[in-house]
Amino acid sequence: MEPLAGTLREYVSSSMKSFSDAGVDLSIVSLGNEIRNGMLWPQGRVDVDIEPASARIANFTDLATLYTAARQGVNDAVSHGVKKPEVMIHIDNGWNLTLQENWFSALTGTGKVKTSDWDIFGFSMYPFYGTSATLKNLKTSLHTLAKKYSKPIHVVETDWPAICDGSDAPELSEPSIPASVPGQIEWVRDVVDVVKSVPHGLGRGVNYWEPTWLNNTGLGSNFDADWSEYPKVTAYSRDSVNMFKGV
């Protein structure tokens, strides 16, 4: 693991220094993106569903080594004059408390990563990957983690469809909210309300992802879109563009 860990440490440090040299101050640095299944596969791949807990912790050992190296890269950059950022760990399915508790207890259970090695929780919250992704479950999860870890929490990815009437459209987790522009506003403001309700003021922010996704048709979509004129695309904003106004 050492050559890879060393390369990762240098990559994080040099990337942060490049931002700083360009005049960009990073207030938050997320080490990885939705790393429920780890990072830098196959070496850093993990399975949070492994039982018993002792086997899960052992499975997380290599990821913990890599995360520690990345965290050290942040420290290296700061020691070279980069403004100190807050460090985030970003996991998907923020509504799933069992997932979050098992994941973070496995990471720290390795003994390589301490709770002080990250500053902020970042969670994704999508309504179309399972009907359990409810606002109620999100609230339970965020409140529990805030009380346990006393760390700020962001919902760093969420969205809601404006159109969802195709034959393959998935079931949404909050069926009372329409798949429409007003529904987008309602969903996001409901998520904001959940984050605002986190105890001790630890609910920090909500980010919408991704509002300008136009040129990646190869990924497909669960929702209807008209690509008949692609790559000639005329972009326009829906009324929901102001969904954060007043929140």
Secondary structure, 3 states (H helix, E strand, C coil): CHHHHHHHHHHHHHHHHHHHHCCCCCCEEECCCCHHHECCCCCCECCCCCCCHHHHHHHCHHHHHHHHHHHHHHHHHHHCCCCCCEEEEEECCCCCHHHHHHHHHHHHHCCCCCHHHCCEEEEEECCCCCCCCCHHHHHHHHHHHHHHHCCCEEEEEECCCCCCCCCCCCCCCCCCCCCCHHHHHHHHHHHHHHHHCCHHHCEEEECCCCCCCCCCHHHCCCCCCCCCCCCCCCCCCCHHHHCCCCC
